């Protein structure tokens, strides 16, 4: 049960291209933005789509594979954990970020109706 304490699973579509960077240390990091949709009917019976945007971060080989295999609009399933961090911007203001650190991902193929794991 320890692995369930901080576990996030999302299936959504990339909102932009994967942003891959190499740090001075040689480590690779990718920033990814995905959208998930919930569908429901409001109290008038009208269909409503609720879109939520999620910031993802991936490191190392996972980051490289995501940049290689995914593009804007790709449907992807990810598993990771929720992390929070803060930094000081150029104006001296503290900024706080919540993001999902990706441990695993799987591209979901709509045409074939099957998942293609990486």
BANU-388287 format. One record per residue: residue number from 1; x, y, z of N, C-alpha, C in turn; residue in one letter. Coordinates in steps of 0.001 Angstrom, whole numbers, plus 524288, in hexadecimal, padded with zeros to 5 digits. Example, Ala and Ser with C-alpha at 12.3 -4.5 7.8 and 13.67 -1.06 7.14 Angstrom:
<atoms>
<atom num="1" n_x="83386" n_y="7E9C6" n_z="81E78" ca_x="8300C" ca_y="7EE6C" ca_z="81E78" c_x="83390" c_y="7F31C" c_z="81E78" residuo="a"/>
<atom num="2" n_x="83232" n_y="7F736" n_z="81BA8" ca_x="83566" ca_y="7FBDC" ca_z="81BE4" c_x="83264" c_y="8001E" c_z="81EBE" residuo="s"/>
</atoms>
This chain:
<atoms>
<atom num="1" n_x="80325" n_y="7FB49" n_z="80000" ca_x="80000" ca_y="80000" ca_z="80000" c_x="8034B" c_y="804F1" c_z="80000" residuo="x"/>
<atom num="2" n_x="8084C" n_y="804AA" n_z="80147" ca_x="80B8B" ca_y="80958" ca_z="80161" c_x="80BB8" c_y="80C14" c_z="7FC1D" residuo="x"/>
<atom num="3" n_x="80B79" n_y="80924" n_z="7F7D6" ca_x="80BBE" ca_y="80B91" ca_z="7F2A7" c_x="806BF" c_y="80E85" c_z="7F151" residuo="x"/>
<atom num="4" n_x="8028E" n_y="80DA2" n_z="7F42D" ca_x="7FDA3" ca_y="81050" ca_z="7F31B" c_x="7FD37" c_y="81595" c_z="7F5DD" residuo="x"/>
<atom num="5" n_x="800F2" n_y="816E2" n_z="7F926" ca_x="80099" ca_y="81BBB" ca_z="7FC22" c_x="800F9" c_y="82092" c_z="7F8BF" residuo="x"/>
<atom num="6" n_x="80405" n_y="82068" n_z="7F49A" ca_x="8047C" ca_y="824DD" ca_z="7F116" c_x="804DA" c_y="822B7" c_z="7EB8E" residuo="x"/>
<atom num="7" n_x="8005F" n_y="82175" n_z="7E95A" ca_x="80035" ca_y="81F24" ca_z="7E428" c_x="7FC32" c_y="821FF" c_z="7E0D6" residuo="x"/>
<atom num="8" n_x="7FDD0" n_y="82375" n_z="7DC1B" ca_x="7FA62" ca_y="82635" ca_z="7D87B" c_x="7FA47" c_y="8232C" c_z="7D361" residuo="x"/>
<atom num="9" n_x="7F59B" n_y="82237" n_z="7D154" ca_x="7F4EE" ca_y="81FD9" ca_z="7CC33" c_x="7F15A" c_y="82368" c_z="7C90F" residuo="x"/>
<atom num="10" n_x="7F319" n_y="824E7" n_z="7C46B" ca_x="7F00E" ca_y="82859" ca_z="7C10F" c_x="7F00D" c_y="8263C" c_z="7BB80" residuo="x"/>
<atom num="11" n_x="7EBC3" n_y="82702" n_z="7B8C7" ca_x="7EB80" ca_y="8260A" ca_z="7B32B" c_x="7E982" c_y="82B09" c_z="7B0BB" residuo="x"/>
<atom num="12" n_x="7EC8E" n_y="82D37" n_z="7AD27" ca_x="7EB0A" ca_y="83226" ca_z="7AAB6" c_x="7EE0A" c_y="83319" c_z="7A5BD" residuo="x"/>
<atom num="13" n_x="7ED6D" n_y="837CD" n_z="7A3A5" ca_x="7EFE9" ca_y="8394E" ca_z="79EC0" c_x="7F3CB" c_y="83DB9" c_z="79FA6" residuo="x"/>
<atom num="14" n_x="7F84D" n_y="83D5C" n_z="79CF2" ca_x="7FC3D" ca_y="84172" ca_z="79D5C" c_x="7FA26" c_y="8468A" c_z="79B20" residuo="x"/>
<atom num="15" n_x="7FAD8" n_y="84ABE" n_z="79E0D" ca_x="7F90E" ca_y="84FE3" ca_z="79C63" c_x="7FD12" c_y="852D6" c_z="79930" residuo="x"/>
<atom num="16" n_x="801FE" n_y="8510F" n_z="79960" ca_x="80627" ca_y="85366" ca_z="79648" c_x="80A8B" c_y="84F67" c_z="795BC" residuo="x"/>
<atom num="17" n_x="80E6A" n_y="850A3" n_z="7929F" ca_x="812CF" ca_y="84D14" ca_z="791E6" c_x="815C9" c_y="84C63" c_z="79701" residuo="x"/>
<atom num="18" n_x="81820" n_y="847E0" n_z="797B9" ca_x="81B5A" ca_y="846D5" ca_z="79C53" c_x="82012" c_y="84A79" c_z="79C2A" residuo="x"/>
<atom num="19" n_x="8212B" n_y="84D10" n_z="7A084" ca_x="82599" ca_y="850A7" ca_z="7A0EB" c_x="82A11" c_y="84DC9" c_z="7A3A6" residuo="x"/>
<atom num="20" n_x="82DFA" n_y="84C18" n_z="7A09E" ca_x="83262" ca_y="84927" ca_z="7A2BA" c_x="83710" c_y="84CB6" c_z="7A34A" residuo="x"/>
<atom num="21" n_x="83980" n_y="84C93" n_z="7A7EC" ca_x="83E27" ca_y="84FC4" ca_z="7A8F2" c_x="8426E" c_y="84C5E" c_z="7AB3B" residuo="x"/>
<atom num="22" n_x="84742" n_y="84DD8" n_z="7AA13" ca_x="84BB8" ca_y="84B51" ca_z="7AC90" c_x="84E0B" c_y="84F3C" c_z="7B064" residuo="x"/>
<atom num="23" n_x="84E99" n_y="84D9D" n_z="7B544" ca_x="850B6" ca_y="85101" ca_z="7B94D" c_x="856A8" c_y="850FD" c_z="7B918" residuo="x"/>
<atom num="24" n_x="85912" n_y="854BB" n_z="7BBBD" ca_x="85EC7" ca_y="85524" ca_z="7BBD5" c_x="8614C" c_y="85022" c_z="7BDDE" residuo="x"/>
<atom num="25" n_x="85E86" n_y="84D54" n_z="7C133" ca_x="86088" ca_y="8486F" ca_z="7C362" c_x="86059" c_y="843EC" c_z="7BF79" residuo="x"/>
<atom num="26" n_x="85DA7" n_y="844D2" n_z="7BB11" ca_x="85D03" ca_y="840AE" ca_z="7B72F" c_x="857D4" c_y="83DD8" c_z="7B7AD" residuo="x"/>
<atom num="27" n_x="854F5" n_y="83EBB" n_z="7BBE5" ca_x="84FD2" ca_y="83C54" ca_z="7BCA0" c_x="84BF4" c_y="83E8E" c_z="7B8B1" residuo="x"/>
<atom num="28" n_x="8483C" n_y="83B5D" n_z="7B71A" ca_x="84424" ca_y="83D1F" ca_z="7B38A" c_x="83F08" c_y="83D87" c_z="7B68B" residuo="x"/>
<atom num="29" n_x="83C1A" n_y="841A4" n_z="7B564" ca_x="83706" ca_y="84282" ca_z="7B7D3" c_x="83325" c_y="84412" c_z="7B395" residuo="x"/>
<atom num="30" n_x="82E64" n_y="84212" n_z="7B405" ca_x="82A3F" ca_y="8436F" ca_z="7B058" c_x="825B5" c_y="845C7" c_z="7B35A" residuo="x"/>
<atom num="31" n_x="8237B" n_y="849E0" n_z="7B11C" ca_x="81EBA" ca_y="84C32" ca_z="7B339" c_x="81A62" c_y="84B07" c_z="7AF5D" residuo="x"/>
<atom num="32" n_x="81609" n_y="84923" n_z="7B180" ca_x="811AE" ca_y="8476E" ca_z="7AE48" c_x="80CAD" c_y="849BC" c_z="7B085" residuo="x"/>
<atom num="33" n_x="80913" n_y="84B30" n_z="7AD22" ca_x="803FE" ca_y="84D38" ca_z="7AEB9" c_x="7FFD4" c_y="849BA" c_z="7AC56" residuo="x"/>
<atom num="34" n_x="7FC90" n_y="84752" n_z="7AFA5" ca_x="7F854" ca_y="84421" ca_z="7AD85" c_x="7F315" c_y="84600" c_z="7AF91" residuo="x"/>
<atom num="35" n_x="7EF17" n_y="844E2" n_z="7AC79" ca_x="7E9B8" ca_y="84632" ca_z="7ADDB" c_x="7E6AD" c_y="8412B" c_z="7AEBE" residuo="x"/>
<atom num="36" n_x="7E3A2" n_y="84110" n_z="7B2EA" ca_x="7DFFD" ca_y="83CC8" ca_z="7B3D4" c_x="7DA7E" c_y="83F0A" c_z="7B399" residuo="x"/>
<atom num="37" n_x="7D6D0" n_y="83BE5" n_z="7B1DF" ca_x="7D169" ca_y="83DA6" ca_z="7B153" c_x="7CDBF" c_y="83A49" c_z="7B488" residuo="x"/>
<atom num="38" n_x="7CA13" n_y="83CD4" n_z="7B730" ca_x="7C5B3" ca_y="83A3B" ca_z="7B9C6" c_x="7C0C6" c_y="83BFF" c_z="7B6FB" residuo="x"/>
<atom num="39" n_x="7BD28" n_y="83862" n_z="7B65F" ca_x="7B843" ca_y="8398E" ca_z="7B3A7" c_x="7B3C1" c_y="83871" c_z="7B75E" residuo="x"/>
<atom num="40" n_x="7B00C" n_y="83C0B" n_z="7B771" ca_x="7AB72" ca_y="83B46" ca_z="7BAAA" c_x="7A708" c_y="83EA0" c_z="7B880" residuo="x"/>
<atom num="41" n_x="7A267" n_y="83DEB" n_z="7BAA4" ca_x="79DE7" ca_y="84127" ca_z="7B922" c_x="79CA4" c_y="844CE" c_z="7BDA1" residuo="x"/>
<atom num="42" n_x="79BAE" n_y="849BE" n_z="7BC56" ca_x="79A58" ca_y="84D86" ca_z="7C062" c_x="794AD" c_y="84CBD" c_z="7C212" residuo="x"/>
<atom num="43" n_x="792C4" n_y="8501B" n_z="7C592" ca_x="78D7D" ca_y="84F6D" ca_z="7C7A6" c_x="78935" c_y="8504D" c_z="7C38F" residuo="x"/>
<atom num="44" n_x="78A9A" n_y="8525B" n_z="7BEF6" ca_x="786E3" ca_y="852F6" ca_z="7BAA8" c_x="78733" c_y="84E67" c_z="7B6D9" residuo="x"/>
<atom num="45" n_x="78AA1" n_y="84AA6" n_z="7B804" ca_x="78B35" ca_y="84621" ca_z="7B4A0" c_x="78EC7" c_y="84710" c_z="7AFF3" residuo="x"/>
<atom num="46" n_x="7917F" n_y="84B8B" n_z="7AFE2" ca_x="794FC" ca_y="84CCE" ca_z="7AB8E" c_x="79A5F" c_y="84A68" c_z="7AC85" residuo="x"/>
<atom num="47" n_x="79CD1" n_y="84855" n_z="7A865" ca_x="7A209" ca_y="84613" ca_z="7A919" c_x="7A61B" c_y="84A56" c_z="7AA21" residuo="x"/>
<atom num="48" n_x="7A9A6" n_y="84934" n_z="7ADCE" ca_x="7ADC5" ca_y="84CD8" ca_z="7AF4B" c_x="7B2F9" c_y="849EA" c_z="7AF33" residuo="x"/>
<atom num="49" n_x="7B6F3" n_y="84C77" n_z="7AD10" ca_x="7BC42" ca_y="84A5F" ca_z="7AD36" c_x="7BF73" c_y="84DBA" c_z="7B0EA" residuo="x"/>
<atom num="50" n_x="7C1D2" n_y="84B41" n_z="7B4C8" ca_x="7C523" ca_y="84DF9" ca_z="7B88C" c_x="7CAC4" c_y="84C56" c_z="7B775" residuo="x"/>
<atom num="51" n_x="7CDEE" n_y="85002" n_z="7B57C" ca_x="7D362" ca_y="84EE4" ca_z="7B42E" c_x="7D6EE" c_y="850E1" c_z="7B882" residuo="x"/>
<atom num="52" n_x="7DA70" n_y="84D77" n_z="7BA4F" ca_x="7DE58" ca_y="84ED4" ca_z="7BE35" c_x="7E3BB" c_y="84E58" c_z="7BBB7" residuo="x"/>
<atom num="53" n_x="7E72C" n_y="85216" n_z="7BCBA" ca_x="7EC85" ca_y="851FE" ca_z="7BAAB" c_x="7F046" c_y="85067" c_z="7BEF0" residuo="x"/>
<atom num="54" n_x="7F402" n_y="84D04" n_z="7BD9C" ca_x="7F7BB" ca_y="84AE8" ca_z="7C15F" c_x="7FD4E" c_y="84BC7" c_z="7BF73" residuo="x"/>
<atom num="55" n_x="8009F" n_y="84DCD" n_z="7C2E9" ca_x="8062F" ca_y="84E60" ca_z="7C1BE" c_x="808F8" c_y="8495F" c_z="7C34A" residuo="x"/>
<atom num="56" n_x="80C02" n_y="8473E" n_z="7BFAD" ca_x="80F0A" ca_y="84287" ca_z="7C0A7" c_x="814CA" c_y="843BC" c_z="7C007" residuo="x"/>
<atom num="57" n_x="81812" n_y="840C8" n_z="7C2C8" ca_x="81DB6" ca_y="84128" ca_z="7C21B" c_x="81FDE" c_y="83B99" c_z="7C1FB" residuo="x"/>
<atom num="58" n_x="8237F" n_y="83AB1" n_z="7BE72" ca_x="82602" ca_y="83591" ca_z="7BE02" c_x="82BE0" c_y="8365F" c_z="7BDCF" residuo="x"/>
<atom num="59" n_x="82EC5" n_y="83286" n_z="7BFBC" ca_x="83471" ca_y="832F0" ca_z="7C005" c_x="8370D" c_y="82E69" c_z="7BD2F" residuo="x"/>
<atom num="60" n_x="83BDE" n_y="82F53" n_z="7BB84" ca_x="83F2D" ca_y="82B34" ca_z="7B956" c_x="83CFD" c_y="828A6" c_z="7B479" residuo="x"/>
<atom num="61" n_x="83D46" n_y="82370" n_z="7B454" ca_x="83B99" ca_y="82073" ca_z="7AFC6" c_x="835C3" c_y="82126" c_z="7AEC5" residuo="x"/>
<atom num="62" n_x="832B5" n_y="82192" n_z="7B2E2" ca_x="82D13" ca_y="82270" ca_z="7B236" c_x="82C20" c_y="8278C" c_z="7AF57" residuo="x"/>
<atom num="63" n_x="82EF7" n_y="82BA6" n_z="7B0C5" ca_x="82E77" ca_y="830B7" ca_z="7AE26" c_x="82FE0" c_y="83041" c_z="7A861" residuo="x"/>
<atom num="64" n_x="83429" n_y="82D98" n_z="7A738" ca_x="835DA" ca_y="82CEE" ca_z="7A1C9" c_x="831D2" c_y="829EB" c_z="79E97" residuo="x"/>
<atom num="65" n_x="82FC2" n_y="825B5" n_z="7A0D8" ca_x="82BE4" ca_y="82283" ca_z="79E12" c_x="826D4" c_y="82579" c_z="79D25" residuo="x"/>
<atom num="66" n_x="82539" n_y="828A3" n_z="7A0EC" ca_x="82071" ca_y="82BAF" ca_z="7A041" c_x="8211D" c_y="82FA0" c_z="79BD7" residuo="x"/>
<atom num="67" n_x="825AE" n_y="83236" n_z="79BA2" ca_x="826B3" ca_y="83601" ca_z="7977C" c_x="826E0" c_y="83358" c_z="79224" residuo="x"/>
<atom num="68" n_x="828E8" n_y="82E96" n_z="79200" ca_x="82967" ca_y="82BB8" ca_z="78D11" c_x="82433" c_y="82984" c_z="78B2F" residuo="x"/>
<atom num="69" n_x="820FC" n_y="8278B" n_z="78EB7" ca_x="81C50" ca_y="82494" ca_z="78D43" c_x="8173B" c_y="827AB" c_z="78D4E" residuo="x"/>
<atom num="70" n_x="81726" n_y="82C3F" n_z="78FD0" ca_x="81247" ca_y="82F2C" ca_z="79065" c_x="81288" c_y="83467" c_z="78D9D" residuo="x"/>
<atom num="71" n_x="80E04" n_y="83644" n_z="78BF6" ca_x="80DA4" ca_y="83B76" ca_z="7899D" c_x="8086F" c_y="83DE5" c_z="78B3C" residuo="x"/>
<atom num="72" n_x="807D8" n_y="842DC" n_z="78A16" ca_x="8030E" ca_y="845AD" ca_z="78B7D" c_x="7FE51" c_y="842A1" c_z="78989" residuo="x"/>
<atom num="73" n_x="7FA87" n_y="841DD" n_z="78CFF" ca_x="7F5CB" ca_y="83F00" ca_z="78BA4" c_x="7F5FD" c_y="83938" c_z="78CEE" residuo="x"/>
<atom num="74" n_x="7FAB1" n_y="83707" n_z="78DC7" ca_x="7FB28" ca_y="83178" ca_z="78F0E" c_x="7F809" c_y="83035" c_z="793F2" residuo="x"/>
<atom num="75" n_x="7F568" n_y="82BAE" n_z="793D1" ca_x="7F2C6" ca_y="829D8" ca_z="79882" c_x="7F6A1" c_y="82668" c_z="79B7A" residuo="x"/>
<atom num="76" n_x="7F710" n_y="82754" n_z="7A08A" ca_x="7FB04" ca_y="824A4" ca_z="7A3AF" c_x="7F8C3" c_y="82342" c_z="7A902" residuo="x"/>
<atom num="77" n_x="7FA6F" n_y="81EC2" n_z="7AAFC" ca_x="7F94A" ca_y="81D39" ca_z="7B05D" c_x="7FE5A" c_y="81DC0" c_z="7B365" residuo="x"/>
<atom num="78" n_x="7FE14" n_y="82026" n_z="7B7F2" ca_x="802CD" ca_y="820D2" ca_z="7BB1E" c_x="801C7" c_y="81EF2" c_z="7C0AB" residuo="x"/>
<atom num="79" n_x="805FE" n_y="81D45" n_z="7C322" ca_x="805DC" ca_y="81BE0" ca_z="7C8AA" c_x="80A69" c_y="81EBE" c_z="7CB27" residuo="x"/>
<atom num="80" n_x="80964" n_y="8212E" n_z="7CF8D" ca_x="80D85" ca_y="82415" ca_z="7D231" c_x="80BE3" c_y="82591" c_z="7D7A8" residuo="x"/>
<atom num="81" n_x="80E53" n_y="829CC" n_z="7D99B" ca_x="80CF2" ca_y="82BA5" ca_z="7DED2" c_x="80C8B" c_y="83194" c_z="7DEC2" residuo="x"/>
<atom num="82" n_x="80963" n_y="833A5" n_z="7E239" ca_x="80893" ca_y="83942" ca_z="7E2AD" c_x="80D04" c_y="83BA1" c_z="7E5C8" residuo="x"/>
<atom num="83" n_x="80F72" n_y="83FB4" n_z="7E39A" ca_x="813B1" ca_y="84266" ca_z="7E64F" c_x="81290" c_y="84847" c_z="7E65E" residuo="x"/>
<atom num="84" n_x="8147F" n_y="84ADA" n_z="7EA5A" ca_x="813DF" ca_y="8507F" ca_z="7EAF7" c_x="8194F" c_y="852DA" c_z="7EB92" residuo="x"/>
<atom num="85" n_x="81A19" n_y="8575A" n_z="7E92B" ca_x="81F16" ca_y="85A06" ca_z="7E9BA" c_x="81E25" c_y="85FE3" c_z="7E96C" residuo="x"/>
<atom num="86" n_x="8221A" n_y="862D1" n_z="7EAF0" ca_x="821B4" ca_y="86885" ca_z="7EABA" c_x="826DD" c_y="86AB9" c_z="7E8C1" residuo="x"/>
<atom num="87" n_x="82689" n_y="86F70" n_z="7E6B2" ca_x="82B37" ca_y="8722A" ca_z="7E4E3" c_x="82A2E" c_y="87801" c_z="7E51D" residuo="x"/>
<atom num="88" n_x="82E58" n_y="87B01" n_z="7E4CE" ca_x="82DEB" ca_y="880A8" ca_z="7E4C9" c_x="82E7A" c_y="8828C" c_z="7DF2A" residuo="x"/>
<atom num="89" n_x="82AA7" n_y="88593" n_z="7DD46" ca_x="82AE8" ca_y="8877A" ca_z="7D7E0" c_x="82EA5" c_y="88C22" c_z="7D778" residuo="x"/>
<atom num="90" n_x="82F49" n_y="88E2D" n_z="7D2B8" ca_x="83311" ca_y="89260" ca_z="7D1D4" c_x="831C4" c_y="89766" c_z="7D4C6" residuo="x"/>
<atom num="91" n_x="82CC6" n_y="897FB" n_z="7D66B" ca_x="82B2A" ca_y="89C93" ca_z="7D95C" c_x="82B71" c_y="89BB9" c_z="7DF44" residuo="x"/>
<atom num="92" n_x="82D5B" n_y="89722" n_z="7E0E0" ca_x="82DDF" ca_y="89609" ca_z="7E66C" c_x="82902" c_y="893CA" c_z="7E8F6" residuo="x"/>
<atom num="93" n_x="82501" n_y="8928C" n_z="7E5D7" ca_x="82030" ca_y="89049" ca_z="7E7ED" c_x="820A7" c_y="88A5A" c_z="7E83F" residuo="x"/>
<atom num="94" n_x="81E95" n_y="8881E" n_z="7EC6C" ca_x="81E7E" ca_y="8826D" ca_z="7ECEA" c_x="81A24" c_y="88045" c_z="7E97D" residuo="x"/>
<atom num="95" n_x="81B71" n_y="87C3A" n_z="7E67F" ca_x="817A8" ca_y="8798B" ca_z="7E327" c_x="81750" c_y="873E7" c_z="7E4F4" residuo="x"/>
<atom num="96" n_x="812A2" n_y="871C7" n_z="7E4D8" ca_x="811BB" ca_y="86C76" ca_z="7E692" c_x="80F78" c_y="8694D" c_z="7E20F" residuo="x"/>
<atom num="97" n_x="81174" n_y="86492" n_z="7E16B" ca_x="80FD6" ca_y="86143" ca_z="7DD12" c_x="80E6A" c_y="85BDB" c_z="7DF2C" residuo="x"/>
<atom num="98" n_x="80A1B" n_y="859CD" n_z="7DD3E" ca_x="808AF" ca_y="85459" ca_z="7DE27" c_x="808E0" c_y="851B0" c_z="7D8DA" residuo="x"/>
<atom num="99" n_x="80B5C" n_y="84D23" n_z="7D89F" ca_x="80BD2" ca_y="84A4E" ca_z="7D3B7" c_x="80C1A" c_y="8447E" c_z="7D4D7" residuo="x"/>
<atom num="100" n_x="80B56" n_y="8416E" n_z="7D0C7" ca_x="80BB2" ca_y="83BCA" ca_z="7D142" c_x="810FC" c_y="83A16" c_z="7CF1A" residuo="x"/>
<atom num="101" n_x="8140D" n_y="8376F" n_z="7D259" ca_x="8190E" ca_y="8353D" ca_z="7D0A8" c_x="817DE" c_y="82FF2" c_z="7CE3A" residuo="x"/>
<atom num="102" n_x="818D8" n_y="82F76" n_z="7C923" ca_x="81779" ca_y="82AC2" ca_z="7C637" c_x="81B66" c_y="82667" c_z="7C757" residuo="x"/>
<atom num="103" n_x="8195D" n_y="821DF" n_z="7C8D0" ca_x="81C91" ca_y="81D34" ca_z="7C972" c_x="81C30" c_y="819B0" c_z="7C4A1" residuo="x"/>
<atom num="104" n_x="8176F" n_y="81944" n_z="7C282" ca_x="81673" ca_y="81604" ca_z="7BDEB" c_x="8126D" c_y="818B2" c_z="7BA78" residuo="x"/>
<atom num="105" n_x="812B7" n_y="8178E" n_z="7B568" ca_x="80EBD" ca_y="8198A" ca_z="7B1E3" c_x="80D9C" c_y="8158B" c_z="7ADB3" residuo="x"/>
<atom num="106" n_x="80907" n_y="8162D" n_z="7AB40" ca_x="8076F" ca_y="812BD" ca_z="7A713" c_x="8045E" c_y="815FC" c_z="7A319" residuo="x"/>
<atom num="107" n_x="80619" n_y="815FE" n_z="79E4B" ca_x="80328" ca_y="818B0" ca_z="79A35" c_x="7FE53" c_y="8156E" c_z="79908" residuo="x"/>
<atom num="108" n_x="7F9E3" n_y="81803" n_z="7989A" ca_x="7F502" ca_y="81556" ca_z="7976C" c_x="7F3BE" c_y="8167B" c_z="791BD" residuo="x"/>
<atom num="109" n_x="7F324" n_y="81258" n_z="78EB1" ca_x="7F218" ca_y="812E7" ca_z="7891F" c_x="7EC44" c_y="8128D" c_z="78825" residuo="x"/>
<atom num="110" n_x="7E9FB" n_y="816B4" n_z="78621" ca_x="7E45E" ca_y="816BF" ca_z="7850B" c_x="7E2FB" c_y="8135F" c_z="78059" residuo="x"/>
<atom num="111" n_x="7E631" n_y="81378" n_z="77C38" ca_x="7E4FA" ca_y="81090" ca_z="77780" c_x="7E4C9" c_y="80AB3" c_z="77887" residuo="x"/>
<atom num="112" n_x="7E88C" n_y="808BD" n_z="77B78" ca_x="7E8FE" ca_y="80326" ca_z="77C56" c_x="7E5E1" c_y="80163" c_z="7810D" residuo="x"/>
<atom num="113" n_x="7E401" n_y="80504" n_z="78432" ca_x="7E111" ca_y="803D8" ca_z="788F6" c_x="7E42A" c_y="8005B" c_z="78CB0" residuo="x"/>
<atom num="114" n_x="7E953" n_y="80114" n_z="78CB0" ca_x="7EC94" ca_y="7FE37" ca_z="79055" c_x="7F0D9" c_y="801CB" c_z="79261" residuo="x"/>
<atom num="115" n_x="7F2E5" n_y="8007E" n_z="796C5" ca_x="7F703" ca_y="80398" ca_z="79929" c_x="7FC5E" c_y="801BB" c_z="7972E" residuo="x"/>
<atom num="116" n_x="7FFCB" n_y="80585" n_z="7962D" ca_x="80511" ca_y="8044F" ca_z="7947B" c_x="808C0" c_y="80600" c_z="798DA" residuo="x"/>
<atom num="117" n_x="80AF0" n_y="80253" n_z="79BF9" ca_x="80E1C" ca_y="803D4" ca_z="7A07A" c_x="813A3" c_y="80564" c_z="79F00" residuo="x"/>
<atom num="118" n_x="815FA" n_y="808DA" n_z="7A229" ca_x="81B76" ca_y="80A6E" ca_z="7A19A" c_x="81E03" c_y="80A47" c_z="7A6E6" residuo="x"/>
</atoms>
